[in-house]
Amino acid sequence: MTAEAGLPDTLRDLPTWTPDGVELADLELLLAGVYRPLTGFLGSFDTAMVIAGGRLADGTPWPVPVTLTVPKELTTVERLVLQDPEGVPLAVLGVTEAWQDPTTQDWRLAGPLEPLRAPAHGPFHRLRRRPDEVEPVEGPVLAVATRTFLHRRQLGQLRQVAERLGAGVLLLPLLGGDHDESLVRALLAVRRELPEGTRVIPVPLPARQDTERDLMMRAHVAAAYGATHLLGESEAEGTAVPVVVPEPWAYDADVEVWRPVARIEPDHVQAELTEERLNDLLDRGEPIPDWFTPPAVAAELAVARPPKLSRGLTVFFTGLSGSGKSTVARGLADALVERGGRTVTLLDGDVVRRLLSAGLTFSRADRDLNIRRIGYVAAEVTRHGGTAICAPIAPYAVTRAEVRRMVEAAGDFVLVHVATPLEECERRDRKGLYAKARAGLIPEFTGVSDPYEAPTDADLVLDTSRLPPDEAVRKVLDLLVEGGWVRPE
């Protein structure tokens, strides 16, 4: 952790740290002044007070903890340079407290921030603004802070509330989801259907599990950008600006328009598409009806959730050495290539070890790093619509879960557990690895001197001691066909 180029000479000897995605988003909002009165990351007492009662130690209302996690070796530093994933220094943290979270046991640093430069990463950065860069508007401003697309119902409700308040409209797409670009493009596209002067300002606000506190954060952000009201689905007390809940709307099938439910005859109310039905249409590549959403939004939905037949996919095999996972993975890759329609990348464990992970040992840390590297490549293949087939041992559940999260941010993930018994794997032992492990020549060998954590979330379980390779491949193909990722023969 050494300082990167681009730092002033007086800071070059300071240690550096790259926060995770949520903390980087919090850092950007702290530096932009969106989180005022906060000027840095919170200490233990402030954090405890916020969790317990939604207030800082001095009594100031604040809904969620804003903290920075670091390795234990950084808890003795007095100043720390925080940088983005590309190593660009963003701020210097003046450490006032190093503390350990009693719940997670993570080490955290607290203190004020000295800005070095504004973050310049991410799509649509030209639209992002500090609150002090936004020209104030006379009169009321109605904000919509959303992580989801606005369809015809929401657009109608928004227009109605804005007209009633005599307010301008501020759209705040909240970044940090899987499809930020599509969300921003969709909101830019529907801006023409909203009052003149409607503004779109993307904000990297992390999602919070607590619904009420998440709403309070949205209200705080809206207020920071000059909003006087926030459109929401439920009322809340103590928000920075009032939350306005619109009256119910529905589609009137008689006159084919969206309007308030109170103005529609009960037998003319057409049921709105459920999320399940909408996803089903997208998965099958069928058009989204125009009565439900504008065509521009439908197009972005299709980009965010392509049909399964063309969606990126990772098939991840896990199992003991000698279980047959590489044989089945190669057979699956060949079968998909023969069928056509999909670009296939095979990431076999042994091949990856010789190339992508050359130099790594078989310690737990290096084995985890090997699987993360495979996961990263698989996620990139998936992101671009390809099919990644992976066949490492991947013995640890937490690392497999991390790979699943990486891939599912880009596409779909299928986990296949090749659960061939250890005795059969040892009997095969064509590389002589088990014999060496039993003799103590290979330390930390999975299944002998190190555990294999069998998955509980596998989509398919195979035992190649009972299945010939062709039948095992057929079972995986059947799963992919049934799931909609591969066309039937």
N, C-alpha and C positions, 0 to 999 in steps of 0.2 A: 504494500500500500504506500506507494511513493507519489509525490506530487507530480502533476502532469504539466506539460507545456501550456502556456497561456496564463499562468499565475504571475502576479506581481512578484518582484524579486524578494520582497519581505515575507512572502507566503510560501516560497518554493520548498522550504524544508518541513512544512506541515504535513502530517499524515492526511490521507484522503480516504473517502468512503463513498460508495455508490448505493443509495437507498433503494429499496424495492419499489415496485410500481405505485403502490398506494402512497408510500411516503414521499416519492417524487412528486405525485400530484399534490399532496399536502404542502410540500416545499414550494411548489409553484404558486399556490394560492396564498401562502404566507408571504412570499416575496412580492406578490402583486397587491397585497393589502386587502384581499378579499376576506381574510380571516380576522381582520381587526375586531377586537383590540389585541389579538395575539400577535406577538413579534417573534416567536420562535416555538420550539418544541416544549411540551409540558413536562414538568417534573412529577415526582411521585405523589405529592400532596394534592396538587391541582388535578392530576389524573384521577385520584381516588375520589375527590369531591365531585368531579364531573360525572363519574360513573354512578356515584351514590345519589346525587341530587340535581344534576344538570347545571351546576354552577362552578365557577372557578373559586379558588380559596378566598378571593376578595369579595365574593358575592355576585360577580358579574355572570349573567346567564350565558351558558355555553353548553351545547348539547352533546358533543362527542369528544373523546380523547384524541389529541393530535400528538403522537409520540414518534420517536426515532429509535429503531432497534439497531444495535451494533454488536460485533464480536467482543468477547470479554477483554481481549487484549487492547481494545481502544478505550476502555473505561478509565484509563489513567491520563488521557491527553487533556490539555487545557483548551486547545483550539483544533478544529477539524474542518477540512475542506470537503464540502459535499459536491459531488459531480454527477453528471448524467451518465447513461450506459456507454456513451462514446468517449468518456473521460474528460468532458468539457466541464471545468469548474463553474459552479453556479453560486455558491455562497460559502461563507465561513461561519461555523457554529462556535460561539463562545461558550464553552461548557461551564455550566453552573452546578450541575448535579449529574452523577452517574448512579443509576439505581437499577435494581433487579425487580422485574414484575413478579409479584407473589403468585399469580395465577399461571403464567406461561413459563416462568423462570428465565425469560429473555432479559438481556441487559439493555438498558436504554440510556440515552444521553439527553439532557435538557439544557436550554439556554437560548439567548437571543441570536438572531441571524444577521450577518453583514452581507448584503447582496454583492455579487461580483458581476453577473450578467443575467439577463432574462433567458429562461429556457427557450430553445429554438427548435424543439423536436416535435414530431407528430404532424398528421395531416391537417389541412386548413388552418395552419398556424397564423396565416395572414388575417384571419377573422378573429383571433383571440385578442382580447384587450384587457388592460388593467382598468379597474373602475375609474381611475382618474383620467383615462384616455377616452372615456365615453362622454360624448357631448350631452349635457343634461337636456331633458325635454320638459316643457311646461305642461302642467296638468298631470292627471293620474297616469300611471303606467302599469299595465297588467302583464305579469311575467308568467311564462310556462316553462318550468324547469323539468325536462323530461329525458328519460333514457329509452323511450319507446316511440314508435312512429305515430303520427297524428292522422287518423282516418276521418272520413266525412262526418261522423258523429261528433268527434272532438273538435273539429274545425267549426262546425255549426255552433256548438256550445261556446267556443272561444269568441266567435264573432258576436254572439248574443250578449255575453257578459261584458265584453269590451264596449259595445254600444250602450249598454245600460250605465256603465261607469263613465262613459265619455273618455275612455282611456286609449292610449297607444299600446302597442303590443311588443313585448320583448320575448323572443324565443331563446331559451338557454339549453341547447343540447348538452347533456351531461356525459362527458367522455369517460372511458374506462371499461366499456363493454366489449363484446366481440366484434361488433360491426359499426364502429364509430363513424367511418366514412359514409356508409349508407345512410345512417341517421341524419348526419349533417346535410347530405345532398337532398334527402327527402324533405327536410324542413326548409331548405332554400327553395325547393320546387313549389311548395305550397304557400310560400310567402305571398304570392300574387293573389291568393284567395282570402287574404287577411287585410286589415286596414292599411291604408297607405302609410309608409314610413316604418312598417314592422322591421325590427332589427333581429339579426341572428348572431349570437356571441357564444361560441363553444366554451365550455368550462370543464376542466378535468376534476370534477368532484367525485371522490371515491364513494361507492355505494355502502350503506350501513345496513346491518341486519335488522336493527330496531326501526320499525316503520315510522313510529312517531318522531324519533330523533332524526331520522333521515329527512322527514318533512321539515323539521325545524332547521336543518342545515340548508335545505333548498330555499327556505324563506330568508335565511341569513344571506345567502349568496344573491338572491334576487334583490334584497335591500341594498347590498353593496353596489349593485349595478344600477341603482336608481329606481327600482320598482316600488310602487306603493301598494300593490296587491299581488297575490300569488294564486293562480288557478290550481285547485286541488280536488281530490276525490273525497276528502273528509275534513271536517273542521278540527282545529287544534288551538289550544290556548298557549299564550306565551311566545308566539312566533314573532320574528322581527317585523313582518308585515302581515296584515290580515290575510287569511286563506279564504278564498271565495269558492264555494261549491256550486257548480251550475245545476239547474233543474234537469231532470232526466229527459233525454231525447231518444227517439227511435225512428226507424224507417217506416214511413207511411206508404204501404204498398198500393193504396188506392190512387194517390196522386204522385207517387214515385218521388218523394222528397224526404229528407230528414227534417224533423221538427220536434218541438216539445211533445212529450207523451200526452200531456193534458189536452192537446189539440187533435188527437188522433182517436178515431173510433177503435175500440178494443179489438174488433175482429180484423182491423186493417194493419195492426202492428206486425211487422215482419221481424223475425228473430235475427239478431246480429250474429255474424260469424263468430263462433267460439275460437279461442286460441288453438284448440286441438284441430278444429276443422280447417282453419287457416293454414296451419302447419302441414296438414295432410294434402291440401291443394298444392302447396309449394313443393312438398316432397315428391309429388307425382308430376310436377311441371305443368299443372293445369292453370288456366288464367284465373286471376282474382277478380270477382265481379266488380264492375264499375260503380254499382250502387253502394258498395262497401267502402271503397277507397279510390282516390284519384289515380289515373294511369301512371303518373310519375312516381307515386309512392309504391304502387304495385311493382313497378320496374325495380325499385331499390330493394323491396322485399325479396324479389327473385335473386338479386345479387347477394344479399345477406344470407339467404337460405336457398341455394341452388337445388334443382331436382337431385334426388339421391343418385340417379344414374350418372350424373356428371359431377357430383360433389366429391371433394377430396376425402380420402379414407385411409386410415392406418389399421392394418390387421397385425396385432401384437401377440406373438407366441411367447409363452413362458413355460419353463419346465427344467428339470434336472439335466445335467450333462448326460448325453446318451439316450434321452427320452424320445428322440425322433422328431423333435420340433424343426430342426433344420431341413430334414427330408420332406416333411409336410409343407413347410414354407416354400421350398423350391418347387415342389409339385404344384402348389397353389399359384405361384408366380407364372409357371409355364402354362397352366390351364387358363389363366386370365389373358396372357398374351395370345394364346391360340384363339380364344373367343373374340378378341379385339374389343375396341371401345374404351379401353382404359390403358393409361400409361403406368407401368409398373416399375417400382424401385425396390430391390431386395436388399435389406440390411441384415445380413447374417452375422451372428455373434462373432465367429472366428475371423471373418473377413474384416469386420469393423475393428477388431482388436489389432490386426496387422496394419491398418491404414489410419482410420479416424482416431483410434485410441492407442496408437503405438507409443510405447514407453510407460504406460500405466501398469501398476502392479495389480495383484489380486487382493489387496487390502479392502476392507469394507468401503473406505472413502473413495478409493479408485474405482471399485466396482460400481458404486453409485454414480461417480462422474462419467463412467463409460455409458451407463444407461441414460443419463441426462443428455449426453451427446447424441446418442441414437434418437432419443425423443425429440431433440431440437431439429435434427435433420428430417425426421418423419413429419414433424409439424410443418416444416417448410414445404416438403413434398405435398402434404395434404392441403396447405394453404393455396397452392397453385393448381389444385384439381387433380393431382395424381394419386396413385395408390402406393403407399409404403407398406412393405411386408417386413416385419422385424422378428428376429428369432434369437434373442439373447436368453441367458438363464434368468436374469432379473429376479433374484430371490427375495427382495424386500418389498413388502406391500406399500410402504410410504413412497418409495421411489417410483413404483409402477403408477401409483395415484398421481404423482407429480407429472409423469409422462402423459397420463390421460388428460390432465388439465391443460397441458401445453397443446396437445393435439385438438382437443375439443374446442379450443379457442379459434381453431382454423377450419375444422370439419368434423368428421365422425371417427369414432374409435371403437374397434372390436377387439376384445381380449379373449384369446384362446389358451386354455390351460392344457398342456400336454402332460397328463397326470400318470405317466408310465411309472410303475412302482420302482423304488430304489433298487431292489434286488435284480430286476430285469435290466436296469441301466448299468449296474455293475457287471452283470453277465456279458453285456455287449462290450463295453469298455474297450473299444477298438483303439483308443489313443493311450491306453494304459494309465489313465489319470487316477482312477479310483485305487488301483494297486499302489501307486506312488503316495496317494493321500493316506491310505491305511498304513503305509510304512513310515509315515511322518515326513515324507519328502516334500509334500505340498501343504503348506499351512493354510488354514481358513478355507478349506475346500467344501463347497456347498453339498450338503447331504451327508458329509462325513464329520468334519470338524467345524462346520458352520451351518446354521439352519437355513432351510428353504421354507418361506412363509407362503403356504398354498393360498391362492386367491379365493376370496369369497364372492367376487363380483365378476367372475368369468362369464362370457356370453356362450361359451361352448367348452366342454371338457372332453378330452380325447385320451384314450389309453392305447398306445400303439402296440402293447403286448397282446392286445385282443383284436386289433384292426390292422389289416395290411395298408401300406401307404396310400394306394389308390382310393381305398374306401375312406380313409381319414381325410384326404383331400376333398373327396366328394361331400363329406359332411360339412366342411368349411364352406364349399361352394354353395351348398343348399342353404346354409345360414345367410350367405350374402345375397342370394337370389330372393329368399323370403323377406329379407330386410329391405329390398328394393335397390341395392347398390349394383347388382349385376342382372343383366337380362337373362331370362330362362333360355335354354337351348331350343 
